[in-house]
Amino acid sequence: MTTTATRPKGFDDRISAPIVTLATARIDRRLMLCAVMLLLAPANFLAAAAPTRTE
């Protein structure tokens, strides 16, 4: 069995949320919403189409 280093839950969110907020402060919110939707749609499709893991 292998062990992996773990970070506290929500660590990435606490770091990335202010950075993303500052980086996108001057961009129209509707444009940002569309951009995020365009990024997440293919990711969700790939996750749904991925084969299931059997162990």
PDB file of N, CA, C and O in Angstrom:
ATOM      1  N   MET A   1       0.836  -1.169   0.000  1.00  0.00           N
ATOM      2  CA  MET A   1       0.000   0.000   0.000  1.00  0.00           C
ATOM      3  C   MET A   1       0.891   1.247   0.000  1.00  0.00           C
ATOM      4  O   MET A   1       1.876   1.324   0.735  1.00  0.00           O
ATOM      5  N   THR A   2       0.529   2.205  -0.830  1.00  0.00           N
ATOM      6  CA  THR A   2       1.333   3.422  -0.905  1.00  0.00           C
ATOM      7  C   THR A   2       0.634   4.540  -0.149  1.00  0.00           C
ATOM      8  O   THR A   2      -0.595   4.579  -0.079  1.00  0.00           O
ATOM      9  N   THR A   3       1.400   5.424   0.402  1.00  0.00           N
ATOM     10  CA  THR A   3       0.834   6.585   1.083  1.00  0.00           C
ATOM     11  C   THR A   3       1.186   7.831   0.294  1.00  0.00           C
ATOM     12  O   THR A   3       2.249   7.916  -0.323  1.00  0.00           O
ATOM     13  N   THR A   4       0.296   8.777   0.323  1.00  0.00           N
ATOM     14  CA  THR A   4       0.533  10.029  -0.382  1.00  0.00           C
ATOM     15  C   THR A   4       0.397  11.176   0.609  1.00  0.00           C
ATOM     16  O   THR A   4      -0.334  11.083   1.595  1.00  0.00           O
ATOM     17  N   ALA A   5       1.105  12.243   0.334  1.00  0.00           N
ATOM     18  CA  ALA A   5       1.003  13.424   1.176  1.00  0.00           C
ATOM     19  C   ALA A   5      -0.334  14.102   0.889  1.00  0.00           C
ATOM     20  O   ALA A   5      -0.728  14.250  -0.268  1.00  0.00           O
ATOM     21  N   THR A   6      -1.010  14.500   1.922  1.00  0.00           N
ATOM     22  CA  THR A   6      -2.294  15.167   1.748  1.00  0.00           C
ATOM     23  C   THR A   6      -2.227  16.558   2.358  1.00  0.00           C
ATOM     24  O   THR A   6      -1.468  16.821   3.291  1.00  0.00           O
ATOM     25  N   ARG A   7      -3.034  17.420   1.807  1.00  0.00           N
ATOM     26  CA  ARG A   7      -3.143  18.775   2.333  1.00  0.00           C
ATOM     27  C   ARG A   7      -4.473  18.907   3.053  1.00  0.00           C
ATOM     28  O   ARG A   7      -5.394  18.127   2.809  1.00  0.00           O
ATOM     29  N   PRO A   8      -4.579  19.880   3.933  1.00  0.00           N
ATOM     30  CA  PRO A   8      -5.869  20.085   4.607  1.00  0.00           C
ATOM     31  C   PRO A   8      -6.969  20.379   3.594  1.00  0.00           C
ATOM     32  O   PRO A   8      -6.726  20.999   2.559  1.00  0.00           O
ATOM     33  N   LYS A   9      -8.168  19.933   3.902  1.00  0.00           N
ATOM     34  CA  LYS A   9      -9.306  20.137   3.001  1.00  0.00           C
ATOM     35  C   LYS A   9      -9.551  21.634   2.796  1.00  0.00           C
ATOM     36  O   LYS A   9      -9.585  22.400   3.759  1.00  0.00           O
ATOM     37  N   GLY A  10      -9.717  22.037   1.556  1.00  0.00           N
ATOM     38  CA  GLY A  10      -9.985  23.428   1.225  1.00  0.00           C
ATOM     39  C   GLY A  10      -8.740  24.285   1.086  1.00  0.00           C
ATOM     40  O   GLY A  10      -8.845  25.494   0.877  1.00  0.00           O
ATOM     41  N   PHE A  11      -7.571  23.685   1.197  1.00  0.00           N
ATOM     42  CA  PHE A  11      -6.325  24.455   1.122  1.00  0.00           C
ATOM     43  C   PHE A  11      -6.199  25.157  -0.224  1.00  0.00           C
ATOM     44  O   PHE A  11      -5.891  26.348  -0.271  1.00  0.00           O
ATOM     45  N   ASP A  12      -6.432  24.445  -1.307  1.00  0.00           N
ATOM     46  CA  ASP A  12      -6.315  25.033  -2.645  1.00  0.00           C
ATOM     47  C   ASP A  12      -7.315  26.165  -2.840  1.00  0.00           C
ATOM     48  O   ASP A  12      -6.999  27.176  -3.467  1.00  0.00           O
ATOM     49  N   ASP A  13      -8.516  25.996  -2.304  1.00  0.00           N
ATOM     50  CA  ASP A  13      -9.541  27.027  -2.443  1.00  0.00           C
ATOM     51  C   ASP A  13      -9.137  28.311  -1.730  1.00  0.00           C
ATOM     52  O   ASP A  13      -9.333  29.409  -2.252  1.00  0.00           O
ATOM     53  N   ARG A  14      -8.573  28.167  -0.540  1.00  0.00           N
ATOM     54  CA  ARG A  14      -8.171  29.358   0.215  1.00  0.00           C
ATOM     55  C   ARG A  14      -7.038  30.107  -0.465  1.00  0.00           C
ATOM     56  O   ARG A  14      -6.924  31.325  -0.323  1.00  0.00           O
ATOM     57  N   ILE A  15      -6.207  29.396  -1.195  1.00  0.00           N
ATOM     58  CA  ILE A  15      -5.095  30.039  -1.891  1.00  0.00           C
ATOM     59  C   ILE A  15      -5.533  30.600  -3.239  1.00  0.00           C
ATOM     60  O   ILE A  15      -5.197  31.734  -3.580  1.00  0.00           O
ATOM     61  N   SER A  16      -6.278  29.812  -4.004  1.00  0.00           N
ATOM     62  CA  SER A  16      -6.592  30.210  -5.375  1.00  0.00           C
ATOM     63  C   SER A  16      -7.734  31.222  -5.485  1.00  0.00           C
ATOM     64  O   SER A  16      -7.736  32.021  -6.422  1.00  0.00           O
ATOM     65  N   ALA A  17      -8.691  31.220  -4.582  1.00  0.00           N
ATOM     66  CA  ALA A  17      -9.840  32.124  -4.697  1.00  0.00           C
ATOM     67  C   ALA A  17      -9.426  33.598  -4.731  1.00  0.00           C
ATOM     68  O   ALA A  17      -9.870  34.319  -5.625  1.00  0.00           O
ATOM     69  N   PRO A  18      -8.601  34.075  -3.805  1.00  0.00           N
ATOM     70  CA  PRO A  18      -8.212  35.491  -3.895  1.00  0.00           C
ATOM     71  C   PRO A  18      -7.375  35.800  -5.131  1.00  0.00           C
ATOM     72  O   PRO A  18      -7.478  36.889  -5.696  1.00  0.00           O
ATOM     73  N   ILE A  19      -6.554  34.856  -5.549  1.00  0.00           N
ATOM     74  CA  ILE A  19      -5.714  35.088  -6.732  1.00  0.00           C
ATOM     75  C   ILE A  19      -6.584  35.207  -7.979  1.00  0.00           C
ATOM     76  O   ILE A  19      -6.389  36.110  -8.791  1.00  0.00           O
ATOM     77  N   VAL A  20      -7.532  34.307  -8.128  1.00  0.00           N
ATOM     78  CA  VAL A  20      -8.427  34.354  -9.292  1.00  0.00           C
ATOM     79  C   VAL A  20      -9.274  35.618  -9.249  1.00  0.00           C
ATOM     80  O   VAL A  20      -9.500  36.246 -10.284  1.00  0.00           O
ATOM     81  N   THR A  21      -9.740  35.993  -8.079  1.00  0.00           N
ATOM     82  CA  THR A  21     -10.550  37.205  -7.943  1.00  0.00           C
ATOM     83  C   THR A  21      -9.771  38.434  -8.383  1.00  0.00           C
ATOM     84  O   THR A  21     -10.284  39.260  -9.138  1.00  0.00           O
ATOM     85  N   LEU A  22      -8.546  38.558  -7.919  1.00  0.00           N
ATOM     86  CA  LEU A  22      -7.730  39.713  -8.306  1.00  0.00           C
ATOM     87  C   LEU A  22      -7.350  39.676  -9.782  1.00  0.00           C
ATOM     88  O   LEU A  22      -7.318  40.716 -10.439  1.00  0.00           O
ATOM     89  N   ALA A  23      -7.066  38.497 -10.304  1.00  0.00           N
ATOM     90  CA  ALA A  23      -6.639  38.377 -11.690  1.00  0.00           C
ATOM     91  C   ALA A  23      -7.765  38.668 -12.679  1.00  0.00           C
ATOM     92  O   ALA A  23      -7.508  39.109 -13.799  1.00  0.00           O
ATOM     93  N   THR A  24      -8.995  38.427 -12.276  1.00  0.00           N
ATOM     94  CA  THR A  24     -10.122  38.610 -13.198  1.00  0.00           C
ATOM     95  C   THR A  24     -11.017  39.785 -12.805  1.00  0.00           C
ATOM     96  O   THR A  24     -12.155  39.875 -13.266  1.00  0.00           O
ATOM     97  N   ALA A  25     -10.523  40.670 -11.973  1.00  0.00           N
ATOM     98  CA  ALA A  25     -11.347  41.774 -11.462  1.00  0.00           C
ATOM     99  C   ALA A  25     -11.849  42.703 -12.566  1.00  0.00           C
ATOM    100  O   ALA A  25     -12.939  43.263 -12.452  1.00  0.00           O
ATOM    101  N   ARG A  26     -11.082  42.869 -13.611  1.00  0.00           N
ATOM    102  CA  ARG A  26     -11.455  43.833 -14.652  1.00  0.00           C
ATOM    103  C   ARG A  26     -12.186  43.206 -15.828  1.00  0.00           C
ATOM    104  O   ARG A  26     -12.541  43.906 -16.777  1.00  0.00           O
ATOM    105  N   ILE A  27     -12.414  41.904 -15.781  1.00  0.00           N
ATOM    106  CA  ILE A  27     -13.089  41.207 -16.870  1.00  0.00           C
ATOM    107  C   ILE A  27     -14.577  41.130 -16.552  1.00  0.00           C
ATOM    108  O   ILE A  27     -14.968  40.909 -15.405  1.00  0.00           O
ATOM    109  N   ASP A  28     -15.396  41.312 -17.572  1.00  0.00           N
ATOM    110  CA  ASP A  28     -16.846  41.248 -17.401  1.00  0.00           C
ATOM    111  C   ASP A  28     -17.264  39.904 -16.811  1.00  0.00           C
ATOM    112  O   ASP A  28     -16.786  38.856 -17.244  1.00  0.00           O
ATOM    113  N   ARG A  29     -18.143  39.937 -15.837  1.00  0.00           N
ATOM    114  CA  ARG A  29     -18.564  38.706 -15.150  1.00  0.00           C
ATOM    115  C   ARG A  29     -19.225  37.710 -16.092  1.00  0.00           C
ATOM    116  O   ARG A  29     -19.011  36.504 -15.974  1.00  0.00           O
ATOM    117  N   ARG A  30     -20.022  38.210 -17.021  1.00  0.00           N
ATOM    118  CA  ARG A  30     -20.687  37.303 -17.964  1.00  0.00           C
ATOM    119  C   ARG A  30     -19.676  36.604 -18.863  1.00  0.00           C
ATOM    120  O   ARG A  30     -19.841  35.432 -19.200  1.00  0.00           O
ATOM    121  N   LEU A  31     -18.646  37.318 -19.244  1.00  0.00           N
ATOM    122  CA  LEU A  31     -17.586  36.717 -20.058  1.00  0.00           C
ATOM    123  C   LEU A  31     -16.844  35.655 -19.260  1.00  0.00           C
ATOM    124  O   LEU A  31     -16.528  34.589 -19.788  1.00  0.00           O
ATOM    125  N   MET A  32     -16.563  35.938 -17.993  1.00  0.00           N
ATOM    126  CA  MET A  32     -15.890  34.952 -17.141  1.00  0.00           C
ATOM    127  C   MET A  32     -16.768  33.723 -16.941  1.00  0.00           C
ATOM    128  O   MET A  32     -16.271  32.597 -16.968  1.00  0.00           O
ATOM    129  N   LEU A  33     -18.052  33.923 -16.743  1.00  0.00           N
ATOM    130  CA  LEU A  33     -18.968  32.799 -16.577  1.00  0.00           C
ATOM    131  C   LEU A  33     -18.966  31.917 -17.825  1.00  0.00           C
ATOM    132  O   LEU A  33     -18.928  30.691 -17.720  1.00  0.00           O
ATOM    133  N   CYS A  34     -19.006  32.530 -18.986  1.00  0.00           N
ATOM    134  CA  CYS A  34     -18.972  31.761 -20.238  1.00  0.00           C
ATOM    135  C   CYS A  34     -17.657  31.018 -20.390  1.00  0.00           C
ATOM    136  O   CYS A  34     -17.640  29.870 -20.834  1.00  0.00           O
ATOM    137  N   ALA A  35     -16.554  31.661 -20.025  1.00  0.00           N
ATOM    138  CA  ALA A  35     -15.253  31.012 -20.132  1.00  0.00           C
ATOM    139  C   ALA A  35     -15.161  29.806 -19.209  1.00  0.00           C
ATOM    140  O   ALA A  35     -14.655  28.756 -19.606  1.00  0.00           O
ATOM    141  N   VAL A  36     -15.641  29.946 -17.994  1.00  0.00           N
ATOM    142  CA  VAL A  36     -15.606  28.828 -17.052  1.00  0.00           C
ATOM    143  C   VAL A  36     -16.506  27.696 -17.534  1.00  0.00           C
ATOM    144  O   VAL A  36     -16.148  26.523 -17.424  1.00  0.00           O
ATOM    145  N   MET A  37     -17.667  28.045 -18.064  1.00  0.00           N
ATOM    146  CA  MET A  37     -18.560  27.010 -18.581  1.00  0.00           C
ATOM    147  C   MET A  37     -17.925  26.274 -19.753  1.00  0.00           C
ATOM    148  O   MET A  37     -18.073  25.058 -19.876  1.00  0.00           O
ATOM    149  N   LEU A  38     -17.215  27.005 -20.619  1.00  0.00           N
ATOM    150  CA  LEU A  38     -16.547  26.364 -21.754  1.00  0.00           C
ATOM    151  C   LEU A  38     -15.400  25.462 -21.303  1.00  0.00           C
ATOM    152  O   LEU A  38     -15.092  24.475 -21.972  1.00  0.00           O
ATOM    153  N   LEU A  39     -14.776  25.785 -20.193  1.00  0.00           N
ATOM    154  CA  LEU A  39     -13.721  24.924 -19.661  1.00  0.00           C
ATOM    155  C   LEU A  39     -14.285  23.688 -18.960  1.00  0.00           C
ATOM    156  O   LEU A  39     -13.733  22.594 -19.079  1.00  0.00           O
ATOM    157  N   LEU A  40     -15.370  23.867 -18.240  1.00  0.00           N
ATOM    158  CA  LEU A  40     -15.916  22.767 -17.457  1.00  0.00           C
ATOM    159  C   LEU A  40     -16.734  21.771 -18.280  1.00  0.00           C
ATOM    160  O   LEU A  40     -16.788  20.591 -17.933  1.00  0.00           O
ATOM    161  N   ALA A  41     -17.362  22.217 -19.348  1.00  0.00           N
ATOM    162  CA  ALA A  41     -18.195  21.322 -20.141  1.00  0.00           C
ATOM    163  C   ALA A  41     -17.398  20.136 -20.706  1.00  0.00           C
ATOM    164  O   ALA A  41     -17.831  18.996 -20.538  1.00  0.00           O
ATOM    165  N   PRO A  42     -16.255  20.355 -21.366  1.00  0.00           N
ATOM    166  CA  PRO A  42     -15.493  19.201 -21.849  1.00  0.00           C
ATOM    167  C   PRO A  42     -14.954  18.329 -20.710  1.00  0.00           C
ATOM    168  O   PRO A  42     -14.876  17.108 -20.841  1.00  0.00           O
ATOM    169  N   ALA A  43     -14.586  18.960 -19.603  1.00  0.00           N
ATOM    170  CA  ALA A  43     -14.083  18.190 -18.471  1.00  0.00           C
ATOM    171  C   ALA A  43     -15.169  17.272 -17.917  1.00  0.00           C
ATOM    172  O   ALA A  43     -14.899  16.119 -17.581  1.00  0.00           O
ATOM    173  N   ASN A  44     -16.375  17.772 -17.824  1.00  0.00           N
ATOM    174  CA  ASN A  44     -17.485  16.952 -17.349  1.00  0.00           C
ATOM    175  C   ASN A  44     -17.807  15.829 -18.333  1.00  0.00           C
ATOM    176  O   ASN A  44     -18.116  14.710 -17.923  1.00  0.00           O
ATOM    177  N   PHE A  45     -17.735  16.126 -19.621  1.00  0.00           N
ATOM    178  CA  PHE A  45     -17.985  15.092 -20.620  1.00  0.00           C
ATOM    179  C   PHE A  45     -16.939  13.986 -20.523  1.00  0.00           C
ATOM    180  O   PHE A  45     -17.274  12.803 -20.561  1.00  0.00           O
ATOM    181  N   LEU A  46     -15.675  14.375 -20.400  1.00  0.00           N
ATOM    182  CA  LEU A  46     -14.612  13.369 -20.283  1.00  0.00           C
ATOM    183  C   LEU A  46     -14.773  12.534 -19.013  1.00  0.00           C
ATOM    184  O   LEU A  46     -14.539  11.326 -19.029  1.00  0.00           O
ATOM    185  N   ALA A  47     -15.165  13.165 -17.936  1.00  0.00           N
ATOM    186  CA  ALA A  47     -15.370  12.420 -16.691  1.00  0.00           C
ATOM    187  C   ALA A  47     -16.526  11.437 -16.834  1.00  0.00           C
ATOM    188  O   ALA A  47     -16.458  10.319 -16.325  1.00  0.00           O
ATOM    189  N   ALA A  48     -17.587  11.849 -17.524  1.00  0.00           N
ATOM    190  CA  ALA A  48     -18.728  10.964 -17.703  1.00  0.00           C
ATOM    191  C   ALA A  48     -18.406   9.803 -18.656  1.00  0.00           C
ATOM    192  O   ALA A  48     -18.928   8.699 -18.502  1.00  0.00           O
ATOM    193  N   ALA A  49     -17.547  10.068 -19.635  1.00  0.00           N
ATOM    194  CA  ALA A  49     -17.225   9.050 -20.629  1.00  0.00           C
ATOM    195  C   ALA A  49     -16.097   8.129 -20.187  1.00  0.00           C
ATOM    196  O   ALA A  49     -15.839   7.117 -20.839  1.00  0.00           O
ATOM    197  N   ALA A  50     -15.430   8.456 -19.105  1.00  0.00           N
ATOM    198  CA  ALA A  50     -14.302   7.642 -18.640  1.00  0.00           C
ATOM    199  C   ALA A  50     -14.784   6.268 -18.188  1.00  0.00           C
ATOM    200  O   ALA A  50     -15.874   6.131 -17.633  1.00  0.00           O
ATOM    201  N   PRO A  51     -13.969   5.268 -18.428  1.00  0.00           N
ATOM    202  CA  PRO A  51     -14.366   3.923 -17.961  1.00  0.00           C
ATOM    203  C   PRO A  51     -14.335   3.866 -16.436  1.00  0.00           C
ATOM    204  O   PRO A  51     -13.577   4.582 -15.782  1.00  0.00           O
ATOM    205  N   THR A  52     -15.174   3.000 -15.897  1.00  0.00           N
ATOM    206  CA  THR A  52     -15.207   2.871 -14.442  1.00  0.00           C
ATOM    207  C   THR A  52     -14.029   2.053 -13.970  1.00  0.00           C
ATOM    208  O   THR A  52     -13.538   1.177 -14.683  1.00  0.00           O
ATOM    209  N   ARG A  53     -13.584   2.338 -12.780  1.00  0.00           N
ATOM    210  CA  ARG A  53     -12.463   1.615 -12.195  1.00  0.00           C
ATOM    211  C   ARG A  53     -12.990   0.433 -11.420  1.00  0.00           C
ATOM    212  O   ARG A  53     -13.897   0.574 -10.600  1.00  0.00           O
ATOM    213  N   THR A  54     -12.432  -0.721 -11.672  1.00  0.00           N
ATOM    214  CA  THR A  54     -12.792  -1.899 -10.890  1.00  0.00           C
ATOM    215  C   THR A  54     -11.538  -2.405 -10.191  1.00  0.00           C
ATOM    216  O   THR A  54     -10.482  -2.570 -10.803  1.00  0.00           O
ATOM    217  N   GLU A  55     -11.679  -2.636  -8.940  1.00  0.00           N
ATOM    218  CA  GLU A  55     -10.512  -3.109  -8.172  1.00  0.00           C
ATOM    219  C   GLU A  55     -10.838  -4.400  -7.480  1.00  0.00           C
ATOM    220  O   GLU A  55      -9.990  -4.959  -6.784  1.00  0.00           O
TER     221      GLU A  55
END
